[in-house]
Amino acid sequence: MFRRTSKPLQTPTAMEEAKVKPSVIIKSHVIQLPPVDQFMIRMYLPFILCFRLSARADPRKVYWDLRCGLSDALAEFPFYAGRLVLSDAKRDRLEIRVSSDDGVSFKYNDLTASNLQPPFPTFDDLEQECFPSSKLDLSLTPLDQIFSTRATNPCLLLQANFVQEGLLLAVCPHHSSSDMAAWTAFLRSWATHTAAAAEKGTRISPYPRTDLLDRSPLFHTSKDRPLEDFVSLTKVDRVCGGECADLVEVEGGRVAERLRAGAGTVGLGPPDYPGLRQTV
């Protein structure tokens, strides 16, 4: 378990990686993903949050506070500590697996060194240029590629880049694990817990958001109406030209769809997914 102390356990080097676990013990479980997440483009969506730091701020202390806050935020959103796994290669079906030993990779990257060639722009320089994407590129994220091609992929990757008087916090959630609503809720939780650790050196007891973590409603159509009532979903030939996709199965208001592309078939599994399956 991630340990909380008054001081960092050790001083991070110019580039260091820490595995941050939830602050409470998480029982191992598997989360079945609904069709909407199975169809979602399988890629990371990195974004960089830019914060100005005071001249007196210690990057090592800021990084430690972020780790403390992250640990408690993961207790509220434990699936972010898990992994996206290809559970059925034949049907190309993903699921999230979370174990008590899982955590989020959180990298520390110090870009303030005077011997960097070329030197990285200061926070003031970036702000004057409105934080151009040409200077906030993939090198500031923990990603080696945006599209996930491995059989197992972390749900979330993080990297804290410290520049002169600033922090560029790279947040990289996997789109198959969550959407913008979940990212916003998670970031609010992380900010709240980090503020408590930084300002008071205290801890706010994590409150698991079971209302936000229940995916079971996504396995049903609205009020269990049959899919054919939703014209925009069944008339996929308008979008795909009638060649890339067609609906092949509708059962009892619960939907199982298969996309046909040429001779290949991608399936989503049976229509009776459980929202969450516990494992021992």
C-alpha positions as CSV (number, residue, x, y, z in Angstrom):
1,M,0.0,0.0,0.0
2,F,1.1,3.5,-0.7
3,R,2.6,4.9,2.6
4,R,1.9,8.4,3.8
5,T,4.7,10.2,5.7
6,S,5.5,13.8,6.4
7,K,8.4,13.8,4.0
8,P,9.2,12.2,0.7
9,L,10.8,8.8,1.0
10,Q,13.6,9.8,-1.3
11,T,14.6,12.7,-3.6
12,P,13.4,12.1,-7.2
13,T,16.1,12.2,-9.9
14,A,15.7,14.1,-13.1
15,M,13.4,11.3,-14.4
16,E,11.9,8.9,-12.0
17,E,8.8,6.7,-12.0
18,A,6.7,5.8,-9.0
19,K,3.9,3.3,-8.8
20,V,1.0,4.9,-6.8
21,K,-1.5,2.5,-5.3
22,P,-4.9,3.3,-3.8
23,S,-4.7,4.3,-0.1
24,V,-7.1,1.5,0.8
25,I,-7.0,-2.2,0.0
26,I,-8.9,-2.9,-3.2
27,K,-10.4,-6.3,-3.7
28,S,-9.5,-7.9,-7.0
29,H,-12.3,-7.7,-9.5
30,V,-13.1,-7.6,-13.2
31,I,-15.2,-4.9,-14.8
32,Q,-17.0,-5.9,-18.0
33,L,-17.2,-3.0,-20.5
34,P,-20.5,-2.2,-22.2
35,P,-20.8,-2.1,-26.0
36,V,-20.3,1.7,-26.1
37,D,-16.8,1.2,-24.6
38,Q,-16.0,-1.7,-26.8
39,F,-16.7,0.4,-29.9
40,M,-14.8,3.4,-28.5
41,I,-11.5,4.1,-30.4
42,R,-8.8,2.3,-28.5
43,M,-6.3,5.0,-27.7
44,Y,-5.0,7.2,-25.0
45,L,-6.2,10.8,-25.0
46,P,-3.3,12.8,-23.4
47,F,-3.8,16.3,-22.2
48,I,-1.5,18.6,-20.3
49,L,-2.6,20.8,-17.3
50,C,-0.4,23.9,-16.9
51,F,0.1,25.3,-13.4
52,R,2.2,28.3,-12.3
53,L,4.4,27.6,-9.2
54,S,5.8,30.2,-6.9
55,A,9.6,30.8,-7.1
56,R,9.8,29.2,-3.6
57,A,8.0,26.0,-4.5
58,D,10.0,22.8,-4.2
59,P,9.2,20.5,-7.1
60,R,10.0,17.5,-5.0
61,K,7.4,18.5,-2.4
62,V,4.8,19.3,-5.1
63,Y,5.4,15.9,-6.6
64,W,5.1,14.2,-3.2
65,D,1.8,16.0,-2.5
66,L,0.4,15.0,-5.9
67,R,1.3,11.4,-5.1
68,C,-0.4,11.6,-1.7
69,G,-3.6,13.1,-3.3
70,L,-3.5,10.5,-6.1
71,S,-3.4,7.6,-3.7
72,D,-6.6,8.8,-2.1
73,A,-8.3,9.7,-5.4
74,L,-7.6,6.1,-6.6
75,A,-9.4,4.8,-3.5
76,E,-12.5,6.6,-4.9
77,F,-11.9,5.6,-8.5
78,P,-10.1,2.2,-8.2
79,F,-10.6,1.2,-11.9
80,Y,-8.0,3.8,-12.9
81,A,-5.4,1.7,-11.1
82,G,-6.3,-1.3,-13.2
83,R,-5.5,-2.6,-16.6
84,L,-7.4,-3.0,-19.9
85,V,-7.1,-6.6,-21.0
86,L,-8.1,-8.2,-24.2
87,S,-10.2,-11.0,-22.6
88,D,-11.4,-12.6,-25.9
89,A,-9.1,-12.1,-28.9
90,K,-11.5,-13.8,-31.2
91,R,-14.3,-11.4,-30.4
92,D,-11.9,-8.5,-29.7
93,R,-13.5,-7.9,-26.3
94,L,-12.0,-5.7,-23.6
95,E,-12.4,-5.8,-19.8
96,I,-10.8,-3.9,-16.9
97,R,-9.0,-6.0,-14.3
98,V,-8.1,-4.6,-11.0
99,S,-6.0,-6.3,-8.3
100,S,-4.8,-5.3,-4.9
101,D,-1.3,-4.9,-6.3
102,D,-2.2,-2.6,-9.1
103,G,-1.4,1.1,-9.2
104,V,-0.8,4.1,-11.5
105,S,2.6,4.8,-13.1
106,F,3.4,8.4,-12.2
107,K,6.6,9.9,-13.6
108,Y,8.7,12.8,-12.4
109,N,10.5,14.8,-15.1
110,D,12.7,17.7,-14.1
111,L,13.2,20.1,-17.0
112,T,14.8,22.9,-14.9
113,A,18.4,21.8,-15.3
114,S,20.6,24.4,-16.7
115,N,22.6,21.9,-18.8
116,L,19.6,20.9,-20.9
117,Q,20.4,21.4,-24.6
118,P,18.4,23.1,-25.9
119,P,17.0,24.5,-22.7
120,F,13.3,23.9,-22.1
121,P,11.2,27.1,-22.2
122,T,10.2,28.7,-18.9
123,F,6.6,28.8,-17.8
124,D,6.5,32.6,-18.7
125,D,7.7,31.8,-22.2
126,L,5.1,29.2,-22.7
127,E,2.3,31.4,-21.3
128,Q,3.3,34.3,-23.6
129,E,3.0,31.9,-26.6
130,C,-0.4,30.6,-25.3
131,F,1.2,27.2,-24.5
132,P,1.7,26.1,-28.2
133,S,1.2,22.4,-29.0
134,S,4.5,22.5,-30.9
135,K,6.3,22.7,-27.5
136,L,3.9,20.6,-25.5
137,D,4.4,17.4,-27.5
138,L,4.3,13.7,-26.7
139,S,7.7,13.8,-25.1
140,L,6.0,15.5,-22.1
141,T,3.8,12.5,-21.6
142,P,4.6,8.9,-20.4
143,L,3.4,7.5,-23.7
144,D,5.5,6.0,-26.4
145,Q,2.4,5.9,-28.7
146,I,-1.2,7.1,-28.5
147,F,-2.9,4.1,-30.0
148,S,-2.8,1.0,-27.7
149,T,-1.7,-2.1,-29.6
150,R,-0.7,-4.3,-26.6
151,A,-2.9,-7.0,-25.2
152,T,-2.8,-5.3,-21.8
153,N,-2.8,-1.5,-21.2
154,P,-2.9,0.6,-18.1
155,C,-6.2,2.6,-17.7
156,L,-4.2,5.7,-16.7
157,L,-0.7,7.1,-17.0
158,L,0.7,10.3,-15.5
159,Q,3.8,12.5,-15.7
160,A,4.7,15.6,-13.8
161,N,7.0,17.9,-15.8
162,F,8.6,20.7,-13.8
163,V,9.8,23.8,-15.7
164,Q,11.1,27.1,-14.3
165,E,8.2,28.3,-12.0
166,G,5.7,25.9,-13.5
167,L,4.3,22.4,-13.6
168,L,3.1,20.7,-16.8
169,L,1.0,17.8,-15.6
170,A,0.4,15.2,-18.3
171,V,-2.8,13.1,-17.7
172,C,-3.3,10.2,-20.1
173,P,-6.5,8.1,-19.6
174,H,-7.3,5.3,-21.9
175,H,-10.5,6.2,-23.8
176,S,-11.9,2.6,-23.5
177,S,-11.8,2.9,-19.7
178,S,-13.7,6.2,-19.3
179,D,-14.9,9.4,-20.9
180,M,-14.8,13.1,-20.2
181,A,-17.3,13.0,-17.3
182,A,-15.2,10.4,-15.5
183,W,-12.0,12.3,-16.1
184,T,-13.5,15.5,-14.7
185,A,-14.8,13.7,-11.6
186,F,-11.4,12.0,-11.0
187,L,-9.5,15.3,-11.4
188,R,-11.7,17.0,-8.9
189,S,-11.1,14.2,-6.5
190,W,-7.4,14.3,-7.0
191,A,-7.3,18.1,-6.6
192,T,-9.3,17.9,-3.3
193,H,-7.0,15.3,-1.8
194,T,-3.8,17.0,-3.0
195,A,-4.9,20.3,-1.5
196,A,-5.5,18.6,1.8
197,A,-2.1,17.0,1.8
198,A,-0.3,20.2,0.7
199,E,-2.0,22.8,2.8
200,K,-2.7,20.9,6.1
201,G,-0.6,17.8,5.8
202,T,-3.8,15.9,6.6
203,R,-5.9,13.3,4.8
204,I,-9.6,13.4,3.8
205,S,-11.1,9.9,4.1
206,P,-11.8,8.6,0.5
207,Y,-15.4,8.1,-0.3
208,P,-15.9,5.5,-3.0
209,R,-18.2,6.8,-5.7
210,T,-20.3,3.8,-6.3
211,D,-22.9,5.9,-8.1
212,L,-20.3,6.8,-10.8
213,L,-18.7,3.4,-11.0
214,D,-21.8,1.4,-11.9
215,R,-21.7,0.6,-15.6
216,S,-24.7,-1.8,-15.7
217,P,-27.2,0.7,-17.1
218,L,-25.0,0.9,-20.2
219,F,-25.8,-2.7,-21.0
220,H,-29.5,-1.8,-21.6
221,T,-31.3,0.4,-24.1
222,S,-33.4,3.2,-22.8
223,K,-36.4,1.7,-20.8
224,D,-35.5,-1.7,-22.4
225,R,-36.8,-0.6,-25.7
226,P,-35.7,-2.7,-28.7
227,L,-32.9,-1.3,-30.7
228,E,-34.9,-1.0,-33.9
229,D,-36.8,1.9,-32.2
230,F,-33.6,3.9,-32.4
231,V,-33.3,4.8,-36.1
232,S,-30.0,6.6,-35.8
233,L,-28.4,3.5,-34.4
234,T,-29.8,0.9,-36.8
235,K,-29.4,2.9,-40.0
236,V,-25.6,2.6,-39.9
237,D,-25.5,2.1,-43.6
238,R,-26.1,5.9,-44.0
239,V,-22.7,6.5,-42.3
240,C,-20.7,3.5,-43.5
241,G,-22.1,3.2,-47.0
242,G,-23.7,-0.1,-46.1
243,E,-20.4,-1.9,-46.3
244,C,-18.6,-1.6,-42.9
245,A,-21.3,-2.4,-40.4
246,D,-24.6,-4.0,-39.9
247,L,-26.8,-5.0,-37.0
248,V,-27.0,-8.8,-36.7
249,E,-28.6,-9.4,-33.4
250,V,-31.2,-7.9,-31.1
251,E,-32.5,-9.8,-28.1
252,G,-35.0,-8.7,-25.5
253,G,-34.0,-5.0,-25.6
254,R,-30.4,-5.9,-24.8
255,V,-28.1,-5.5,-27.7
256,A,-25.3,-7.5,-29.1
257,E,-23.7,-6.0,-32.2
258,R,-21.2,-7.4,-34.6
259,L,-19.3,-5.2,-37.1
260,R,-18.5,-6.8,-40.4
261,A,-15.6,-5.5,-42.3
262,G,-14.9,-7.6,-45.3
263,A,-14.6,-11.2,-44.3
264,G,-13.6,-10.4,-40.7
265,T,-16.1,-10.1,-37.8
266,V,-15.6,-8.3,-34.5
267,G,-18.0,-9.3,-31.7
268,L,-19.1,-7.9,-28.4
269,G,-20.1,-11.1,-26.6
270,P,-23.4,-12.1,-25.2
271,P,-26.1,-9.5,-24.4
272,D,-26.3,-10.5,-20.7
273,Y,-23.1,-9.0,-19.4
274,P,-23.0,-8.4,-15.7
275,G,-22.0,-4.8,-14.7
276,L,-19.3,-6.0,-12.4
277,R,-18.0,-9.5,-11.7
278,Q,-16.1,-10.1,-8.5
279,T,-13.2,-12.6,-8.4
280,V,-11.4,-14.2,-5.5
